[in-house]
């Protein structure tokens, strides 16, 4: 699954276009290096998202095309 879609489905970022913009401006890194929105996410990847002053670091636990709002938090583990 593409990184921008994963960020949207897991509800780390609200919209896919916003996730795409975040990747383009190098505010998203995977395993310590900045990546593009088309990066294929794998289980075990560590995603780091910078929201201004705050940084969110999560590990990918599962990948699913569609997830209910209540189950979105189970797709990642906060580090």
Backbone as numpy.savetxt, mean C-alpha at the origin, in Angstrom:
# Nx Ny Nz CAx CAy CAz Cx Cy Cz
-0.84 -8.21 -7.80 -1.68 -7.04 -7.80 -0.79 -5.79 -7.80
-1.21 -4.78 -8.54 -0.46 -3.52 -8.60 -0.47 -2.83 -7.23
0.58 -2.09 -6.96 0.71 -1.40 -5.68 -0.41 -0.39 -5.45
-0.75 0.41 -6.46 -1.80 1.41 -6.26 -3.15 0.76 -5.95
-3.43 -0.36 -6.58 -4.69 -1.06 -6.30 -4.67 -1.69 -4.91
-3.52 -2.23 -4.50 -3.41 -2.81 -3.16 -3.65 -1.75 -2.08
-3.07 -0.57 -2.27 -3.24 0.50 -1.30 -4.70 0.91 -1.17
-5.43 0.88 -2.29 -6.85 1.23 -2.26 -7.69 0.12 -1.64
-7.47 -1.12 -2.07 -8.27 -2.25 -1.58 -8.06 -2.45 -0.07
-6.83 -2.28 0.39 -6.53 -2.46 1.81 -6.92 -1.23 2.63
-7.38 -0.17 1.94 -7.82 1.07 2.55 -6.73 1.81 3.31
-5.49 1.63 2.88 -4.39 2.44 3.41 -4.47 3.84 2.83
-4.91 3.92 1.55 -5.16 5.20 0.88 -6.56 5.11 0.29
-7.31 6.19 0.39 -8.74 6.17 0.08 -9.06 5.91 -1.39
-8.32 6.55 -2.30 -8.62 6.41 -3.73 -7.40 5.94 -4.49
-7.64 5.23 -5.59 -6.55 4.70 -6.39 -5.76 5.81 -7.07
-6.43 6.88 -7.49 -5.71 7.99 -8.12 -4.79 8.68 -7.12
-5.23 8.77 -5.86 -4.39 9.37 -4.82 -3.18 8.46 -4.56
-3.40 7.15 -4.56 -2.31 6.19 -4.38 -1.33 6.30 -5.54
-1.84 6.48 -6.74 -1.00 6.63 -7.92 -0.14 7.89 -7.81
-0.75 8.99 -7.38 -0.01 10.24 -7.20 1.05 10.12 -6.12
0.75 9.42 -5.04 1.71 9.22 -3.96 2.92 8.43 -4.45
2.69 7.44 -5.29 3.79 6.65 -5.85 4.63 7.50 -6.80
3.97 8.33 -7.61 4.68 9.19 -8.56 5.56 10.22 -7.85
5.14 10.69 -6.68 5.92 11.69 -5.95 6.87 11.04 -4.94
7.09 9.74 -5.07 8.04 8.96 -4.26 7.75 9.03 -2.77
6.47 9.05 -2.39 6.09 8.99 -0.98 5.80 7.57 -0.54
5.87 6.61 -1.48 5.64 5.21 -1.16 6.89 4.42 -1.53
7.36 3.60 -0.58 8.51 2.74 -0.87 8.18 1.32 -0.43
8.76 0.37 -1.14 8.57 -1.05 -0.82 9.95 -1.65 -0.59
10.10 -2.30 0.55 11.37 -2.92 0.94 12.53 -1.93 0.89
12.25 -0.67 1.29 13.29 0.32 1.41 13.64 1.12 0.17
12.93 0.89 -0.94 13.24 1.68 -2.13 11.96 2.19 -2.77
12.00 3.42 -3.31 10.81 4.00 -3.94 10.41 3.19 -5.18
9.12 2.99 -5.35 8.63 2.19 -6.48 7.50 2.94 -7.19
7.19 2.48 -8.39 6.10 3.05 -9.18 4.78 2.36 -8.80
3.69 2.93 -9.25 2.35 2.41 -8.95 2.13 1.03 -9.55
2.87 0.68 -10.58 2.69 -0.60 -11.26 3.48 -1.74 -10.61
4.18 -1.46 -9.52 4.98 -2.49 -8.83 4.07 -3.64 -8.40
4.44 -4.90 -8.72 3.61 -6.04 -8.30 3.85 -6.39 -6.83
2.83 -6.22 -6.00 2.94 -6.48 -4.56 2.93 -7.98 -4.31
3.81 -8.43 -3.40 3.89 -9.83 -3.01 3.72 -9.94 -1.51
3.28 -11.09 -1.04 3.16 -11.33 0.40 4.55 -11.26 1.01
4.67 -10.54 2.12 5.96 -10.37 2.79 6.62 -9.04 2.48
6.13 -8.30 1.48 6.69 -6.98 1.17 6.42 -6.02 2.33
7.35 -5.12 2.59 7.17 -4.08 3.60 6.94 -2.76 2.87
5.75 -2.20 3.05 5.36 -0.97 2.37 5.45 0.18 3.38
6.08 1.27 2.95 6.21 2.46 3.78 5.56 3.63 3.05
4.56 4.25 3.69 3.83 5.37 3.09 4.03 6.60 3.97
4.45 7.71 3.36 4.67 8.95 4.09 3.50 9.90 3.86
2.84 10.27 4.96 1.74 11.24 4.94 2.24 12.49 5.66
2.89 13.39 4.95 3.42 14.60 5.57 4.48 14.26 6.61
4.20 14.55 7.88 5.13 14.26 8.98 5.07 12.80 9.41
3.95 12.14 9.17 3.70 10.78 9.67 4.13 9.75 8.64
4.71 8.64 9.12 5.08 7.53 8.24 4.39 6.27 8.72
3.76 5.56 7.79 3.08 4.31 8.10 3.86 3.18 7.46
4.23 2.17 8.26 5.01 1.05 7.77 4.21 -0.23 8.03
3.92 -0.98 6.95 3.11 -2.19 7.07 3.76 -3.33 6.29
3.44 -4.56 6.70 3.89 -5.75 5.99 2.67 -6.40 5.34
2.80 -6.79 4.09 1.70 -7.41 3.35 1.50 -8.83 3.86
0.28 -9.12 4.34 -0.05 -10.45 4.87 -0.87 -11.26 3.87
-1.79 -10.58 3.17 -2.61 -11.27 2.17 -2.95 -10.30 1.04
-3.32 -10.89 -0.09 -3.69 -10.11 -1.27 -5.04 -10.64 -1.76
-5.99 -9.72 -1.96 -7.31 -10.10 -2.46 -7.83 -8.98 -3.36
-8.57 -9.35 -4.40 -9.09 -8.37 -5.35 -10.15 -7.47 -4.73
-11.04 -8.05 -3.94 -12.08 -7.28 -3.27 -12.15 -7.72 -1.82
-12.33 -6.74 -0.92 -12.39 -7.02 0.50 -13.43 -6.12 1.13
-14.19 -6.66 2.09 -15.14 -5.84 2.80 -14.40 -4.89 3.73
-15.04 -3.79 4.07 -14.43 -2.76 4.90 -13.91 -3.33 6.23
-14.66 -4.22 6.84 -14.28 -4.80 8.12 -13.05 -5.70 8.02
-12.83 -6.31 6.85 -11.73 -7.25 6.68 -10.49 -6.62 6.06
-10.53 -5.34 5.71 -9.40 -4.69 5.03 -8.16 -4.66 5.92
-8.32 -4.52 7.21 -7.20 -4.46 8.13 -6.43 -5.77 8.23
-7.04 -6.87 7.82 -6.39 -8.18 7.88 -5.43 -8.39 6.71
-5.40 -7.46 5.76 -4.52 -7.61 4.59 -3.08 -7.21 4.90
-2.88 -6.51 6.01 -1.54 -6.05 6.37 -1.34 -6.09 7.88
-0.07 -6.02 8.27 0.31 -5.98 9.68 1.15 -4.73 9.89
0.76 -3.86 10.82 1.50 -2.64 11.09 2.81 -2.98 11.82
3.87 -2.30 11.42 5.18 -2.52 12.04 5.58 -1.32 12.86
